[in-house]
Amino acid sequence: MEEIDFESDDFADIVAKDKRYDARAYALLMDVVHYLSGEEGKHVSGEDILDEFKERALDQYGPMTYTVLTEWGLTCTEDVGEMMFNLVEARRIRKNDEDSAESFSGGYDFRETFLAPYQA
């Protein structure tokens, strides 16, 4: 497999095949995966990915998180799962036999998670 420079990856090949999600959403998700999997590339669960994705998004975008994510095409945790499998198909990450899109289903409500902390 060709070595990918994740710092400069623009995800153009993935976005060309699936225009639902912005390249910046893939960059955020890849940061999450790299952080959780570490240097040794350990396997990470869908639940762990969703939790870290939520924390990173809130840390980076604060009260604008919901707006930013929806502008990038993400409206639910299932979208994060779809992006993960797009990354697998594009050979950016690997999956194992236990990985499925269902692990990203119903993780949390985007509106509640990303808007509620900032509403009075």
C-alpha atoms as a printed R data frame, in Angstrom:
    type eleno elety resid chain resno       x      y      z
1   ATOM     1    CA   MET     A     1   0.000  0.000  0.000
2   ATOM     2    CA   GLU     A     2   1.273  3.454 -0.908
3   ATOM     3    CA   GLU     A     3   2.195  5.645  2.052
4   ATOM     4    CA   ILE     A     4  -0.319  8.468  2.466
5   ATOM     5    CA   ASP     A     5   0.671 11.835  3.863
6   ATOM     6    CA   PHE     A     6  -2.325 12.494  6.095
7   ATOM     7    CA   GLU     A     7  -1.230 16.043  6.817
8   ATOM     8    CA   SER     A     8  -1.651 17.059  3.178
9   ATOM     9    CA   ASP     A     9  -4.338 14.588  2.055
10  ATOM    10    CA   ASP     A    10  -7.199 16.482  0.422
11  ATOM    11    CA   PHE     A    11  -9.454 13.389  0.149
12  ATOM    12    CA   ALA     A    12 -10.331 14.454 -3.415
13  ATOM    13    CA   ASP     A    13 -10.702 10.845 -4.579
14  ATOM    14    CA   ILE     A    14 -13.221 10.083 -1.827
15  ATOM    15    CA   VAL     A    15 -15.187 13.310 -2.285
16  ATOM    16    CA   ALA     A    16 -15.332 12.689 -6.048
17  ATOM    17    CA   LYS     A    17 -17.027  9.319 -5.405
18  ATOM    18    CA   ASP     A    18 -19.281 10.461 -2.561
19  ATOM    19    CA   LYS     A    19 -20.114 14.157 -2.578
20  ATOM    20    CA   ARG     A    20 -22.194 14.012  0.620
21  ATOM    21    CA   TYR     A    21 -19.305 14.916  2.925
22  ATOM    22    CA   ASP     A    22 -16.765 17.723  2.803
23  ATOM    23    CA   ALA     A    23 -13.052 16.920  2.721
24  ATOM    24    CA   ARG     A    24 -12.625 18.826  6.000
25  ATOM    25    CA   ALA     A    25 -14.930 16.319  7.693
26  ATOM    26    CA   TYR     A    26 -12.639 13.497  6.528
27  ATOM    27    CA   ALA     A    27  -9.614 15.388  7.837
28  ATOM    28    CA   LEU     A    28 -11.248 15.741 11.266
29  ATOM    29    CA   LEU     A    29 -12.208 12.074 11.292
30  ATOM    30    CA   MET     A    30  -8.706 10.966 10.269
31  ATOM    31    CA   ASP     A    31  -7.255 13.041 13.110
32  ATOM    32    CA   VAL     A    32  -9.567 11.175 15.475
33  ATOM    33    CA   VAL     A    33  -8.604  7.763 14.089
34  ATOM    34    CA   HIS     A    34  -4.867  8.529 14.193
35  ATOM    35    CA   TYR     A    35  -5.080  9.828 17.732
36  ATOM    36    CA   LEU     A    36  -7.014  6.802 19.005
37  ATOM    37    CA   SER     A    37  -5.093  4.126 17.114
38  ATOM    38    CA   GLY     A    38  -1.673  5.496 18.049
39  ATOM    39    CA   GLU     A    39   1.660  4.639 16.488
40  ATOM    40    CA   GLU     A    40   0.972  0.914 16.669
41  ATOM    41    CA   GLY     A    41  -2.272  1.267 14.701
42  ATOM    42    CA   LYS     A    42  -4.428 -0.553 17.245
43  ATOM    43    CA   HIS     A    43  -8.051 -1.278 16.408
44  ATOM    44    CA   VAL     A    44 -10.586  1.258 17.662
45  ATOM    45    CA   SER     A    45 -14.300  0.694 18.222
46  ATOM    46    CA   GLY     A    46 -17.034  2.724 16.587
47  ATOM    47    CA   GLU     A    47 -18.137  3.917 20.020
48  ATOM    48    CA   ASP     A    48 -14.655  5.218 20.825
49  ATOM    49    CA   ILE     A    49 -14.455  6.964 17.459
50  ATOM    50    CA   LEU     A    50 -17.827  8.646 18.008
51  ATOM    51    CA   ASP     A    51 -16.865  9.789 21.507
52  ATOM    52    CA   GLU     A    52 -13.561 11.286 20.395
53  ATOM    53    CA   PHE     A    53 -15.158 12.799 17.280
54  ATOM    54    CA   LYS     A    54 -17.692 14.563 19.522
55  ATOM    55    CA   GLU     A    55 -15.007 15.859 21.901
56  ATOM    56    CA   ARG     A    56 -12.725 17.094 19.125
57  ATOM    57    CA   ALA     A    57 -15.512 18.766 17.196
58  ATOM    58    CA   LEU     A    58 -16.743 20.581 20.312
59  ATOM    59    CA   ASP     A    59 -13.200 21.585 21.275
60  ATOM    60    CA   GLN     A    60 -12.404 22.928 17.814
61  ATOM    61    CA   TYR     A    61 -15.686 24.578 16.851
62  ATOM    62    CA   GLY     A    62 -17.481 25.287 20.149
63  ATOM    63    CA   PRO     A    63 -20.896 26.872 19.657
64  ATOM    64    CA   MET     A    64 -20.487 26.605 15.866
65  ATOM    65    CA   THR     A    65 -20.011 22.813 15.912
66  ATOM    66    CA   TYR     A    66 -23.508 21.884 14.752
67  ATOM    67    CA   THR     A    67 -23.414 24.475 11.968
68  ATOM    68    CA   VAL     A    68 -19.959 23.414 10.795
69  ATOM    69    CA   LEU     A    69 -20.774 19.695 10.786
70  ATOM    70    CA   THR     A    70 -24.089 20.126  8.973
71  ATOM    71    CA   GLU     A    71 -22.415 22.351  6.370
72  ATOM    72    CA   TRP     A    72 -19.942 19.514  5.853
73  ATOM    73    CA   GLY     A    73 -22.833 17.076  5.315
74  ATOM    74    CA   LEU     A    74 -22.926 15.395  8.729
75  ATOM    75    CA   THR     A    75 -26.260 15.253 10.533
76  ATOM    76    CA   CYS     A    76 -26.029 12.031 12.546
77  ATOM    77    CA   THR     A    77 -23.584  9.434 13.837
78  ATOM    78    CA   GLU     A    78 -24.476  7.191 10.914
79  ATOM    79    CA   ASP     A    79 -22.781  9.777  8.674
80  ATOM    80    CA   VAL     A    80 -19.555  9.279 10.644
81  ATOM    81    CA   GLY     A    81 -19.889  5.537  9.975
82  ATOM    82    CA   GLU     A    82 -20.454  6.145  6.259
83  ATOM    83    CA   MET     A    83 -17.314  8.267  6.167
84  ATOM    84    CA   MET     A    84 -15.349  5.550  7.983
85  ATOM    85    CA   PHE     A    85 -16.318  2.992  5.369
86  ATOM    86    CA   ASN     A    86 -15.492  5.464  2.581
87  ATOM    87    CA   LEU     A    87 -12.038  5.752  4.155
88  ATOM    88    CA   VAL     A    88 -11.752  1.952  4.223
89  ATOM    89    CA   GLU     A    89 -12.773  1.707  0.571
90  ATOM    90    CA   ALA     A    90 -10.205  4.368 -0.328
91  ATOM    91    CA   ARG     A    91  -7.554  2.399  1.591
92  ATOM    92    CA   ARG     A    92  -6.830  5.148  4.114
93  ATOM    93    CA   ILE     A    93  -7.694  2.859  7.010
94  ATOM    94    CA   ARG     A    94  -8.349 -0.838  7.521
95  ATOM    95    CA   LYS     A    95 -11.250 -2.614  9.134
96  ATOM    96    CA   ASN     A    96 -11.600 -5.996 10.728
97  ATOM    97    CA   ASP     A    97 -14.389 -8.560 10.439
98  ATOM    98    CA   GLU     A    98 -16.248 -7.191 13.460
99  ATOM    99    CA   ASP     A    99 -16.482 -3.656 12.064
100 ATOM   100    CA   SER     A   100 -19.884 -2.673 10.730
101 ATOM   101    CA   ALA     A   101 -21.878  0.424  9.952
102 ATOM   102    CA   GLU     A   102 -24.241 -0.535 12.778
103 ATOM   103    CA   SER     A   103 -21.578  0.363 15.349
104 ATOM   104    CA   PHE     A   104 -22.190  3.997 14.389
105 ATOM   105    CA   SER     A   105 -26.001  3.820 14.506
106 ATOM   106    CA   GLY     A   106 -27.777  5.811 17.167
107 ATOM   107    CA   GLY     A   107 -24.625  6.925 18.948
108 ATOM   108    CA   TYR     A   108 -25.967 10.339 19.911
109 ATOM   109    CA   ASP     A   109 -28.301 12.985 18.563
110 ATOM   110    CA   PHE     A   110 -26.290 15.631 16.716
111 ATOM   111    CA   ARG     A   111 -28.690 18.473 17.443
112 ATOM   112    CA   GLU     A   112 -28.806 17.693 21.161
113 ATOM   113    CA   THR     A   113 -25.097 16.957 21.490
114 ATOM   114    CA   PHE     A   114 -23.767 19.929 19.558
115 ATOM   115    CA   LEU     A   115 -26.407 22.589 20.255
116 ATOM   116    CA   ALA     A   116 -27.698 21.901 23.789
117 ATOM   117    CA   PRO     A   117 -24.471 22.787 25.633
118 ATOM   118    CA   TYR     A   118 -24.712 26.315 24.244
119 ATOM   119    CA   GLN     A   119 -28.428 27.011 24.671
120 ATOM   120    CA   ALA     A   120 -29.631 29.055 27.613
